[in-house]
């Protein structure tokens, strides 16, 4: 297994973990109240979701698609 593939798998796992934490954070009572009044999630929740999605996509690209 090459280094790029290993780094890709690690990025994918880290991205999925961050997405999970972002989803959990978005389901909290505090975040639901903020979303009700402002129409959007808190900044920390958005960062979890954005960075998690970017890491997961980069991980998939490195582990599966890049040769």
BELFENPE-V256241 format. One record per residue. N is the residue number from 1. RES is the residue in three letters. PHI is phi in degrees with one decimal (NA if undefined). OMEGA is omega in radians with two decimals (999 if undefined). D_CENTER is the distance of its C-alpha to the mean C-alpha in whole Angstrom. Layout:
((N & RES & PHI & OMEGA & D_CENTER) (N & RES & PHI & OMEGA & D_CENTER))
//
This chain:
((1 & UNK & NA & -3.11 & 25) (2 & UNK & -77.7 & -3.14 & 24) (3 & UNK & -63.0 & -3.14 & 22) (4 & UNK & -63.2 & -3.13 & 20) (5 & UNK & -67.0 & 3.12 & 19) (6 & UNK & -65.7 & 3.09 & 18) (7 & UNK & -62.9 & 3.10 & 16) (8 & UNK & -62.5 & 3.12 & 14) (9 & UNK & -66.0 & 3.11 & 14) (10 & UNK & -63.5 & 3.11 & 13) (11 & UNK & -62.1 & 3.12 & 10) (12 & UNK & -62.7 & 3.14 & 9) (13 & UNK & -64.8 & 3.12 & 10) (14 & UNK & -63.0 & 3.11 & 8) (15 & UNK & -61.9 & 3.12 & 4) (16 & UNK & -66.5 & 3.09 & 6) (17 & UNK & -64.8 & 3.11 & 7) (18 & UNK & -64.3 & 3.07 & 4) (19 & UNK & -62.7 & 3.09 & 3) (20 & UNK & -62.3 & 3.12 & 7) (21 & UNK & -64.0 & 3.08 & 8) (22 & UNK & -64.8 & 3.11 & 7) (23 & UNK & -65.9 & 3.10 & 9) (24 & UNK & -60.2 & 3.14 & 11) (25 & UNK & -65.3 & -3.13 & 12) (26 & UNK & -69.7 & -3.14 & 12) (27 & UNK & -92.1 & -3.12 & 15) (28 & UNK & -72.6 & -3.11 & 17) (29 & UNK & -63.1 & -3.12 & 20) (30 & UNK & -61.7 & 3.14 & 20) (31 & UNK & -68.9 & 3.09 & 17) (32 & UNK & -64.9 & 3.11 & 19) (33 & UNK & -65.2 & 3.13 & 22) (34 & UNK & -61.6 & 3.14 & 21) (35 & UNK & -65.0 & 3.13 & 19) (36 & UNK & -61.7 & -3.07 & 23) (37 & UNK & -87.0 & -3.08 & 24) (38 & UNK & -104.1 & -3.12 & 22) (39 & UNK & 84.4 & 3.11 & 21) (40 & UNK & -147.1 & -3.14 & 17) (41 & UNK & -78.1 & 3.09 & 15) (42 & UNK & -69.0 & -3.11 & 15) (43 & UNK & -62.4 & -3.12 & 14) (44 & UNK & -64.9 & 3.10 & 12) (45 & UNK & -64.5 & 3.13 & 10) (46 & UNK & -63.5 & 3.12 & 9) (47 & UNK & -65.8 & 3.07 & 8) (48 & UNK & -58.2 & -3.08 & 5) (49 & UNK & -68.5 & -3.11 & 4) (50 & UNK & -67.7 & -3.11 & 6) (51 & UNK & -67.3 & 3.11 & 5) (52 & UNK & -63.3 & 3.12 & 2) (53 & UNK & -65.8 & 3.13 & 4) (54 & UNK & -64.0 & 3.13 & 7) (55 & UNK & -66.3 & 3.14 & 7) (56 & UNK & -65.8 & 3.13 & 7) (57 & UNK & -65.7 & 3.11 & 9) (58 & UNK & -63.4 & 3.12 & 11) (59 & UNK & -64.9 & 3.10 & 11) (60 & UNK & -63.2 & -3.14 & 13) (61 & UNK & -60.4 & -3.09 & 15) (62 & UNK & -71.4 & -3.04 & 16) (63 & UNK & -82.5 & -3.00 & 17) (64 & UNK & -109.4 & -2.95 & 18) (65 & UNK & -87.9 & -3.07 & 19) (66 & UNK & -78.8 & -3.11 & 21) (67 & UNK & -104.5 & 999 & 24))
//
